């Protein structure tokens, strides 16, 4: 089974206006030497403009969430088909900020994954434990439970990735040790193989949580780390490219 191609995705969260497209263009211009797939997931208001600005470049564009239904009376929500129509090819689902702030359960995340697949989007499914769960020794059980609950059977044979983001490391400057990251990534890999057989070995497992140029190389070369989901450091091209070069 061929090793998964690394994926490094930048999650801009609720940041970015029209002038921010200059940063995306700078990232695209600096990708010639990388072997990884690279994506930026901007706010939905920028997806179409970013797709136009980056046409012909290798930089992929993703959404940050989609509704579980294909259409309907859901004021303010976006369907996966709308993201695809705007120019997205990937979508982040199950981010801890959605799970905590919007009380999204594994079942809701799985339904959103199914919707993404129907629209032809590649899901990046996020999992991760809180600090309390890690201190209690429950990190592996929580994370593998989220993998089982959030990844529907429909993913079999399709393109997707899993992003491990310890909740306590997101935006805090704290980072697990390499040993801790590898332990969780190996557990995720074992769960993926349990669920999807040999195909589970070809799924990229990304790490996210205070990834920056100074620690990227160490993290990206850890066992079973197949890329990164980057938050704040993806907003500036210089920082994001510094992480990508860590491969």
VEXMISE-292793 format. One line per field, with one value per residue (C-alpha): x, y, z; residue in one letter. Coordinates in nm, 2 decimals, decimal comma, always signed. Layout:
BEGIN
X = X  ...
Y = Y  ...
Z = Z  ...
sevex = a  ...
//
This chain:
BEGIN
X = +0,00  +0,14  +0,21  -0,04  +0,07  +0,12  -0,15  -0,09  -0,41  -0,44  -0,76  -0,82  -1,12  -1,31  -1,03  -0,96  -1,10  -1,04  -0,69  -0,59  -0,59  -0,23  -0,12  -0,28  -0,12  +0,22  +0,17  +0,08  +0,39  +0,61  +0,49  +0,70  +0,95  +0,70  +0,59  +0,28  -0,07  -0,14  -0,47  -0,62  -0,96  -1,07  -1,40  -1,68  -1,70  -1,35  -1,38  -1,50  -1,26  -0,97  -1,06  -1,04  -0,72  -0,54  -0,67  -0,39  -0,19  -0,14  -0,29  -0,62  -0,92  -1,14  -1,44  -1,45  -1,79  -2,10  -2,45  -2,56  -2,85  -2,81  -3,06  -3,34  -3,47  -3,14  -3,08  -2,71  -2,59  -2,40  -2,44  -2,15  -2,27  -2,26  -1,89  -1,81  -2,00  -1,79  -1,46  -1,38  -1,25  -1,20  -1,38  -1,29  -1,55  -1,58  -1,33  -1,32  -1,45  -1,76  -1,79  -1,76  -1,92  -2,20  -2,23  -2,17  -2,17  -1,99  -2,33  -2,37  -2,01  -2,07  -2,38  -2,18  -1,92  -2,18  -2,31  -1,95  -1,91  -2,24  -2,10  -1,77  -1,57  -1,28  -1,34  -1,07  -1,23  -1,10  -1,06  -0,90  -0,92  -0,95  -0,68  -0,91  -0,95  -0,57  -0,50  -0,75  -0,56  -0,85  -0,69  -0,66  -1,01  -1,16  -0,98  -1,04  -1,40  -1,44  -1,27  -1,52  -1,82  -1,73  -1,62  -1,92  -1,88  -1,94  -1,58  -1,45  -1,25  -1,28  -1,03  -1,03  -0,80  -0,81  -0,67  -0,56  -0,59  -0,56  -0,81  -0,57  -0,30  -0,52  -0,41  -0,25  +0,12  +0,12  +0,23  +0,23  +0,57  +0,66  +0,61  +0,26  +0,18  +0,31  +0,11  -0,22  -0,14  -0,06  -0,39  -0,57  -0,40  -0,49  -0,85  -0,85  -0,72  -0,98  -1,25  -1,14  -0,88  -0,57  -0,72  -0,69  -0,31  -0,34  -0,53  -0,32  -0,33  -0,26  -0,15  -0,29  -0,24  +0,00  +0,20  +0,45  +0,77  +0,99  +0,84  +0,70  +1,00  +1,00  +0,63  +0,60  +0,87  +0,72  +0,58  +0,24  +0,22  +0,10  +0,08  -0,07  -0,38  -0,25  -0,45  -0,31  +0,02  -0,15  -0,27  +0,07  +0,24  +0,59  +0,48  +0,27  +0,55  +0,80  +0,58  +0,54  +0,92  +0,94  +0,86
Y = +0,00  +0,34  +0,58  +0,87  +1,19  +1,46  +1,73  +2,06  +2,27  +2,61  +2,69  +3,07  +3,04  +3,37  +3,57  +3,72  +3,99  +4,07  +4,21  +3,87  +3,71  +3,85  +3,60  +3,31  +3,42  +3,43  +3,08  +2,95  +3,11  +2,93  +2,57  +2,46  +2,26  +2,09  +1,72  +1,78  +1,88  +2,22  +2,38  +2,70  +2,69  +3,06  +3,19  +3,11  +3,47  +3,43  +3,09  +3,20  +3,49  +3,27  +3,01  +3,27  +3,42  +3,08  +2,93  +2,73  +2,70  +2,38  +2,54  +2,37  +2,55  +2,41  +2,51  +2,52  +2,34  +2,23  +2,14  +1,78  +1,85  +1,93  +2,22  +2,36  +2,61  +2,66  +3,03  +3,12  +2,77  +2,64  +2,31  +2,11  +2,16  +2,54  +2,51  +2,30  +2,54  +2,83  +2,65  +2,43  +2,08  +2,00  +2,08  +2,07  +1,89  +1,82  +2,08  +2,11  +2,46  +2,32  +2,03  +2,25  +2,58  +2,43  +2,10  +1,89  +1,52  +1,24  +1,16  +1,51  +1,51  +1,18  +1,32  +1,62  +1,39  +1,21  +1,54  +1,64  +1,31  +1,36  +1,70  +1,56  +1,73  +1,56  +1,57  +1,66  +1,51  +1,65  +1,46  +1,55  +1,53  +1,81  +1,87  +1,72  +1,40  +1,37  +1,42  +1,15  +0,91  +0,90  +1,06  +0,74  +0,62  +0,96  +1,01  +0,66  +0,68  +1,00  +0,83  +0,54  +0,77  +1,04  +0,84  +0,68  +0,36  +0,56  +0,68  +0,34  +0,37  +0,75  +1,04  +1,18  +1,26  +1,27  +1,56  +1,50  +1,83  +1,81  +2,07  +2,20  +2,28  +2,48  +2,84  +2,81  +2,78  +2,44  +2,14  +1,77  +1,59  +1,40  +1,08  +1,18  +1,28  +0,95  +0,75  +0,91  +0,89  +0,52  +0,46  +0,65  +0,44  +0,12  +0,23  +0,33  -0,01  -0,18  +0,02  +0,03  -0,26  -0,20  +0,13  +0,26  +0,27  +0,52  +0,78  +1,09  +1,16  +1,53  +1,70  +2,03  +2,24  +2,53  +2,42  +2,69  +2,71  +2,65  +2,31  +2,20  +1,98  +1,78  +1,72  +1,65  +1,38  +1,20  +0,85  +0,84  +1,22  +1,27  +1,65  +1,93  +2,13  +2,48  +2,76  +3,11  +3,04  +2,99  +3,35  +3,48  +3,33  +3,35  +3,15  +2,90  +2,84  +2,79  +2,51  +2,35  +2,35  +2,15  +1,84
Z = +0,00  -0,11  +0,18  +0,18  +0,01  +0,28  +0,31  +0,48  +0,52  +0,65  +0,85  +0,84  +1,07  +1,09  +0,95  +0,61  +0,38  +0,02  +0,07  +0,24  -0,11  -0,15  +0,12  -0,07  -0,39  -0,21  -0,08  -0,42  -0,57  -0,32  -0,37  -0,66  -0,44  -0,21  -0,24  -0,03  -0,13  +0,02  +0,09  +0,24  +0,40  +0,41  +0,53  +0,29  +0,17  +0,01  -0,15  -0,49  -0,51  -0,39  -0,65  -0,92  -0,79  -0,77  -1,09  -1,25  -0,93  -0,73  -0,41  -0,31  -0,15  +0,12  +0,33  +0,70  +0,76  +0,57  +0,67  +0,68  +0,44  +0,07  +0,07  +0,29  +0,54  +0,73  +0,75  +0,75  +0,68  +0,38  +0,20  +0,07  -0,28  -0,23  -0,12  -0,42  -0,65  -0,51  -0,59  -0,28  -0,32  +0,05  +0,37  +0,74  +0,95  +1,33  +1,44  +1,82  +1,80  +1,62  +1,86  +2,17  +2,06  +1,85  +2,04  +1,73  +1,82  +1,63  +1,47  +1,34  +1,21  +1,03  +0,87  +0,75  +0,61  +0,41  +0,27  +0,17  -0,01  -0,20  -0,32  -0,42  -0,14  +0,03  +0,41  +0,67  +0,98  +1,31  +1,64  +1,97  +2,35  +2,61  +2,87  +3,14  +2,93  +2,88  +3,25  +3,32  +3,09  +2,85  +2,54  +2,33  +2,41  +2,34  +2,01  +1,87  +1,98  +1,78  +1,48  +1,49  +1,55  +1,30  +0,99  +0,82  +0,61  +0,30  +0,32  +0,22  -0,10  -0,10  -0,04  +0,31  +0,60  +0,97  +1,17  +1,53  +1,72  +2,10  +2,21  +2,48  +2,22  +1,97  +1,98  +2,32  +2,21  +2,39  +2,19  +2,29  +2,28  +1,97  +2,17  +2,27  +1,91  +1,77  +2,03  +1,93  +1,55  +1,58  +1,76  +1,49  +1,22  +1,39  +1,41  +1,04  +0,95  +1,17  +1,00  +0,64  +0,60  +0,39  +0,26  +0,61  +0,56  +0,28  +0,48  +0,58  +0,95  +1,00  +1,33  +1,43  +1,74  +1,76  +1,46  +1,36  +1,15  +1,46  +1,54  +1,20  +1,09  +1,42  +1,41  +1,04  +1,06  +1,35  +1,29  +1,13  +1,09  +0,73  +0,73  +0,94  +0,99  +1,06  +1,23  +1,29  +1,13  +0,79  +0,78  +0,68  +0,37  +0,52  +0,82  +0,63  +0,38  +0,66  +0,79  +0,45  +0,41  +0,73  +0,52
sevex = x  x  x  x  x  x  x  x  x  x  x  x  x  x  x  x  x  x  x  x  x  x  x  x  x  x  x  x  x  x  x  x  x  x  x  x  x  x  x  x  x  x  x  x  x  x  x  x  x  x  x  x  x  x  x  x  x  x  x  x  x  x  x  x  x  x  x  x  x  x  x  x  x  x  x  x  x  x  x  x  x  x  x  x  x  x  x  x  x  x  x  x  x  x  x  x  x  x  x  x  x  x  x  x  x  x  x  x  x  x  x  x  x  x  x  x  x  x  x  x  x  x  x  x  x  x  x  x  x  x  x  x  x  x  x  x  x  x  x  x  x  x  x  x  x  x  x  x  x  x  x  x  x  x  x  x  x  x  x  x  x  x  x  x  x  x  x  x  x  x  x  x  x  x  x  x  x  x  x  x  x  x  x  x  x  x  x  x  x  x  x  x  x  x  x  x  x  x  x  x  x  x  x  x  x  x  x  x  x  x  x  x  x  x  x  x  x  x  x  x  x  x  x  x  x  x  x  x  x  x  x  x  x  x  x  x  x  x  x  x  x  x  x  x  x  x  x
//
